[in-house]
Amino acid sequence: MKDSTKQYFYSVVRQAWQEFRAIGEKLGKKLMRTPLPRVLMLCIGLALVITLIPLAISLFVIFMLVKLFLLMVMMGGRAQRNQNAEQSFKQQQWSHKEAEDAQYVRVEQITYRRDER
C-alpha cells in the first residue's frame, strides 16, 4: 500500500513539474518576442510589487502591535485608578451629621413671555 501511495504522489509531482515547465517555456518564448525596454519595465514593476507588499504588511502588523500595547497600558492604568478610587471610597467614613447639614433646594419653572425672548 505504501508503494501505491508513493507512486501516486510521484506522478502528481511529476505532472505538476511538467505543467510548470510548459508554462515557463511559453513565458520564455513570449519574453523573447517582447522588446527589451518593456521587459525592463516589467522587471522594475515586479520588483516594486515584491518589495511594497511585504513592507505594507509589516507596517500594518507593527501598527497593530503598537495599538494593542497602548491599549493594554491604558487598561492597566485605568484598572489601577479604579482600584485606588474604591479603596479611598471605602476608607472615607460618612457621618449622620454631614447628612443632616444638607439642605433641600427648591427649583421652580420660570415661564417667559413670548415677547421677552
Phi and psi in degrees as GROMACS dihedral restraints (atoms count N, CA, C in turn):
[ dihedral_restraints ]
;  ai    aj    ak    al  type     phi  dphi    fc
    3     4     5     6     1   -63.9    20    10
    4     5     6     7     1   -36.5    20    10
    6     7     8     9     1   -65.1    20    10
    7     8     9    10     1   -40.2    20    10
    9    10    11    12     1   -67.1    20    10
   10    11    12    13     1   -37.4    20    10
   12    13    14    15     1   -66.1    20    10
   13    14    15    16     1   -42.6    20    10
   15    16    17    18     1   -64.8    20    10
   16    17    18    19     1   -39.8    20    10
   18    19    20    21     1   -64.3    20    10
   19    20    21    22     1   -43.0    20    10
   21    22    23    24     1   -62.4    20    10
   22    23    24    25     1   -46.8    20    10
   24    25    26    27     1   -61.1    20    10
   25    26    27    28     1   -42.9    20    10
   27    28    29    30     1   -62.8    20    10
   28    29    30    31     1   -41.7    20    10
   30    31    32    33     1   -67.9    20    10
   31    32    33    34     1   -37.1    20    10
   33    34    35    36     1   -65.7    20    10
   34    35    36    37     1   -45.3    20    10
   36    37    38    39     1   -64.6    20    10
   37    38    39    40     1   -41.6    20    10
   39    40    41    42     1   -63.6    20    10
   40    41    42    43     1   -41.2    20    10
   42    43    44    45     1   -67.3    20    10
   43    44    45    46     1   -41.4    20    10
   45    46    47    48     1   -62.9    20    10
   46    47    48    49     1   -41.3    20    10
   48    49    50    51     1   -62.4    20    10
   49    50    51    52     1   -41.6    20    10
   51    52    53    54     1   -64.4    20    10
   52    53    54    55     1   -38.7    20    10
   54    55    56    57     1   -66.2    20    10
   55    56    57    58     1   -45.7    20    10
   57    58    59    60     1   -63.6    20    10
   58    59    60    61     1   -38.5    20    10
   60    61    62    63     1   -65.0    20    10
   61    62    63    64     1   -40.0    20    10
   63    64    65    66     1   -65.7    20    10
   64    65    66    67     1   -41.3    20    10
   66    67    68    69     1   -63.8    20    10
   67    68    69    70     1   -42.0    20    10
   69    70    71    72     1   -63.1    20    10
   70    71    72    73     1   -39.7    20    10
   72    73    74    75     1   -65.1    20    10
   73    74    75    76     1   -42.0    20    10
   75    76    77    78     1   -63.3    20    10
   76    77    78    79     1   -42.8    20    10
   78    79    80    81     1   -64.7    20    10
   79    80    81    82     1   -39.7    20    10
   81    82    83    84     1   -64.7    20    10
   82    83    84    85     1   -41.9    20    10
   84    85    86    87     1   -64.5    20    10
   85    86    87    88     1   -39.9    20    10
   87    88    89    90     1   -66.7    20    10
   88    89    90    91     1   -40.6    20    10
   90    91    92    93     1   -65.8    20    10
   91    92    93    94     1   -31.9    20    10
   93    94    95    96     1   -67.8    20    10
   94    95    96    97     1   -28.6    20    10
   96    97    98    99     1   -85.4    20    10
   97    98    99   100     1   -16.3    20    10
   99   100   101   102     1   -80.0    20    10
  100   101   102   103     1   140.0    20    10
  102   103   104   105     1   -62.2    20    10
  103   104   105   106     1   151.9    20    10
  105   106   107   108     1   -62.3    20    10
  106   107   108   109     1   -42.3    20    10
  108   109   110   111     1   -60.9    20    10
  109   110   111   112     1   -34.9    20    10
  111   112   113   114     1   -68.5    20    10
  112   113   114   115     1   -39.5    20    10
  114   115   116   117     1   -63.0    20    10
  115   116   117   118     1   -40.4    20    10
  117   118   119   120     1   -62.2    20    10
  118   119   120   121     1   -43.4    20    10
  120   121   122   123     1   -65.0    20    10
  121   122   123   124     1   -38.3    20    10
  123   124   125   126     1   -63.0    20    10
  124   125   126   127     1   -41.2    20    10
  126   127   128   129     1   -64.7    20    10
  127   128   129   130     1   -43.1    20    10
  129   130   131   132     1   -64.5    20    10
  130   131   132   133     1   -43.1    20    10
  132   133   134   135     1   -62.7    20    10
  133   134   135   136     1   -42.7    20    10
  135   136   137   138     1   -64.1    20    10
  136   137   138   139     1   -40.3    20    10
  138   139   140   141     1   -63.8    20    10
  139   140   141   142     1   -40.9    20    10
  141   142   143   144     1   -63.4    20    10
  142   143   144   145     1   -43.4    20    10
  144   145   146   147     1   -64.0    20    10
  145   146   147   148     1   -42.7    20    10
  147   148   149   150     1   -64.4    20    10
  148   149   150   151     1   -32.7    20    10
  150   151   152   153     1   -87.9    20    10
  151   152   153   154     1   -31.7    20    10
  153   154   155   156     1   -78.2    20    10
  154   155   156   157     1   -35.1    20    10
  156   157   158   159     1   -64.3    20    10
  157   158   159   160     1   -48.9    20    10
  159   160   161   162     1   -63.9    20    10
  160   161   162   163     1   -33.7    20    10
  162   163   164   165     1   -63.2    20    10
  163   164   165   166     1   -46.3    20    10
  165   166   167   168     1   -63.3    20    10
  166   167   168   169     1   -42.1    20    10
  168   169   170   171     1   -65.8    20    10
  169   170   171   172     1   -42.5    20    10
  171   172   173   174     1   -67.3    20    10
  172   173   174   175     1   -39.0    20    10
  174   175   176   177     1   -64.1    20    10
  175   176   177   178     1   -40.6    20    10
  177   178   179   180     1   -59.9    20    10
  178   179   180   181     1   -46.3    20    10
  180   181   182   183     1   -64.4    20    10
  181   182   183   184     1   -42.1    20    10
  183   184   185   186     1   -62.2    20    10
  184   185   186   187     1   -46.3    20    10
  186   187   188   189     1   -67.0    20    10
  187   188   189   190     1   -34.5    20    10
  189   190   191   192     1   -66.8    20    10
  190   191   192   193     1   -39.8    20    10
  192   193   194   195     1   -66.0    20    10
  193   194   195   196     1   -40.3    20    10
  195   196   197   198     1   -63.8    20    10
  196   197   198   199     1   -41.8    20    10
  198   199   200   201     1   -62.4    20    10
  199   200   201   202     1   -44.5    20    10
  201   202   203   204     1   -64.0    20    10
  202   203   204   205     1   -39.9    20    10
  204   205   206   207     1   -62.6    20    10
  205   206   207   208     1   -46.3    20    10
  207   208   209   210     1   -64.7    20    10
  208   209   210   211     1   -36.8    20    10
  210   211   212   213     1   -63.9    20    10
  211   212   213   214     1   -41.7    20    10
  213   214   215   216     1   -65.0    20    10
  214   215   216   217     1   -40.0    20    10
  216   217   218   219     1   -64.3    20    10
  217   218   219   220     1   -44.4    20    10
  219   220   221   222     1   -65.6    20    10
  220   221   222   223     1   -41.1    20    10
  222   223   224   225     1   -66.7    20    10
  223   224   225   226     1   -37.4    20    10
  225   226   227   228     1   -65.6    20    10
  226   227   228   229     1   -42.0    20    10
  228   229   230   231     1   -66.2    20    10
  229   230   231   232     1   -39.4    20    10
  231   232   233   234     1   -66.5    20    10
  232   233   234   235     1   -40.0    20    10
  234   235   236   237     1   -64.6    20    10
  235   236   237   238     1   -39.4    20    10
  237   238   239   240     1   -64.4    20    10
  238   239   240   241     1   -42.6    20    10
  240   241   242   243     1   -65.0    20    10
  241   242   243   244     1   -40.6    20    10
  243   244   245   246     1   -64.4    20    10
  244   245   246   247     1   -39.1    20    10
  246   247   248   249     1   -66.0    20    10
  247   248   249   250     1   -42.2    20    10
  249   250   251   252     1   -64.9    20    10
  250   251   252   253     1   -39.3    20    10
  252   253   254   255     1   -65.9    20    10
  253   254   255   256     1   -39.2    20    10
  255   256   257   258     1   -65.0    20    10
  256   257   258   259     1   -41.3    20    10
  258   259   260   261     1   -66.0    20    10
  259   260   261   262     1   -42.0    20    10
  261   262   263   264     1   -68.8    20    10
  262   263   264   265     1   -34.2    20    10
  264   265   266   267     1   -67.4    20    10
  265   266   267   268     1   -39.1    20    10
  267   268   269   270     1   -68.6    20    10
  268   269   270   271     1   -29.7    20    10
  270   271   272   273     1   -75.0    20    10
  271   272   273   274     1   -27.1    20    10
  273   274   275   276     1   -73.8    20    10
  274   275   276   277     1   134.8    20    10
  276   277   278   279     1  -109.0    20    10
  277   278   279   280     1   122.2    20    10
  279   280   281   282     1   -93.9    20    10
  280   281   282   283     1   133.7    20    10
  282   283   284   285     1  -104.1    20    10
  283   284   285   286     1   160.1    20    10
  285   286   287   288     1   -70.7    20    10
  286   287   288   289     1   -24.8    20    10
  288   289   290   291     1   -65.0    20    10
  289   290   291   292     1   -41.2    20    10
  291   292   293   294     1   -65.3    20    10
  292   293   294   295     1   -35.6    20    10
  294   295   296   297     1   -69.8    20    10
  295   296   297   298     1   -32.5    20    10
  297   298   299   300     1   -72.6    20    10
  298   299   300   301     1   -24.9    20    10
  300   301   302   303     1   -75.4    20    10
  301   302   303   304     1   -14.5    20    10
  303   304   305   306     1   -69.2    20    10
  304   305   306   307     1   143.6    20    10
  306   307   308   309     1  -116.1    20    10
  307   308   309   310     1   150.4    20    10
  309   310   311   312     1   -87.0    20    10
  310   311   312   313     1   139.0    20    10
  312   313   314   315     1  -114.5    20    10
  313   314   315   316     1   130.4    20    10
  315   316   317   318     1   -95.2    20    10
  316   317   318   319     1   128.8    20    10
  318   319   320   321     1  -115.7    20    10
  319   320   321   322     1   126.7    20    10
  321   322   323   324     1  -113.3    20    10
  322   323   324   325     1   154.3    20    10
  324   325   326   327     1   -84.6    20    10
  325   326   327   328     1   131.3    20    10
  327   328   329   330     1   -97.7    20    10
  328   329   330   331     1   126.8    20    10
  330   331   332   333     1   -97.9    20    10
  331   332   333   334     1   136.2    20    10
  333   334   335   336     1  -109.2    20    10
  334   335   336   337     1   149.9    20    10
  336   337   338   339     1   -83.5    20    10
  337   338   339   340     1   151.2    20    10
  339   340   341   342     1   -63.0    20    10
  340   341   342   343     1   -30.0    20    10
  342   343   344   345     1   -74.2    20    10
  343   344   345   346     1   -28.9    20    10
  345   346   347   348     1   -78.4    20    10
  346   347   348   349     1   -19.0    20    10
